[in-house]
Amino acid sequence: MKLLDKLIIKDFLKTYLFVVLMLILVVLVLDFTEKNDTYIRNDVPASEILQYMLNYGLYLNNLLTPITVFISVIFITSKMAGRTEIIAILSSGVSFLRMLVPFLFSAFLIAVVSFFLNGWVLPVATEGVSKFRVEYLDKGQDVNQQNIHIKVAPNLFAYMRRYFTSVNSGHDFTLENIKDGELISKFSAERIVWDTAKHVWNARNWRLREFNEMGETWTTGDAMDTTLSITPNDFDLPLNHHETLTLPDLSKQILILEDRGADNVSFYKIEKYVRFMSPFAAILLTFIGVIVSARKTRGGSGFKIALGFMLAFVYIILFLLSRTFAEAGTAYPVLAVWMPNIVFGITGLVLYKTVPR
């Protein structure tokens, strides 16, 4: 089987690379055609467009991995089944599980590369795509964030109803000093603006309410400089900031957000769960693909490839739905993220009962 193992691994990886390149090129051509007028209107340099297409291609590779793996394994296996090679292998005394070894080994190599890309390469590419879109495709659009909660110190909690990144200005700002569950003071302002010269926040129409044993005191003013442990850099982040961090940086950011008590820490945690989960898709879909296409059929490989497309799209849709449920505040986000792999893993075990012996 060693010679056959090498042939299967070679054909699998070669077919996988070919399918990946073809699908990515098709999507990039369609994307370029759609955005070509915008490129001309905004006078985008050719070098920037090429860099964007390279980064976007890496992003597409990660997104299309379930489809490309499934198509590749079904194409190779159905071709072997059509030439009765699988029947010959099984008739020679080789078990079906042993025949799976080169397929799973190839899938394991793809999974390892996918994990490396997800953890260190893809975030840089995603950041490049985001910057390109902001600079050339979304010109003139103001970015704002709403209902921001941040822990700025052990006992200090800040809140802003809305923050505009273009002018570094926040509206309806509140800073509460809470110690041992009791409110010590509450500072509020209609607006805070970042002073680029002094590197401090300037509060406009502010009010300070302090609580003590004698009751409470009020202080008001028109403008006052205040120093906080946050800067505009903490707000000037893209909506997909969690996707632009490498795996080590993602872990550090989670610790920072947890210390601040930020509301959006769940997005960063789920992104980390996804990066450890997604590489297993290649192994699971390879296992199912070999089982589905191992039988010789009259229809040839066309139907099996169509079936592979359908199952791969089902996996992607299930993955997107499970991630949405996790980000929406599911009680068990890890379980929600892993749901596609659990469902397809069980499906693979059920289908395994039907394989030729």
Secondary structure by P-SEA (a helix, b strand, c coil): caaaaaaaaaaaaaaaaaaaaaaaaaaaaaaaaaaaaaaaaacccaaaaaaaaaaaaaaaaaaaaaaaaaaaaaaaaaaaaaaaaaaaaaaacccccccaaaaaaaaaaaaaaaaaaacccaaaaaaaaaaaaaacccccbbbbbccccccccccbbbbbcccccccccccbbbbbbbccccccbbbbbcbbbbcccccbbbbcbbbbbbbccccbbbbbbcbbbbbcccccccccccccccccccaaaaaaaaaaaaaacccaaaaaaaaaaaaacccaaaaaaaaaaaaaccccccccaaaaaaaaaaaaaaaaaaaaaaaaaaaaccccaaaaaaaaaaaaaaaaaaaaaaccc
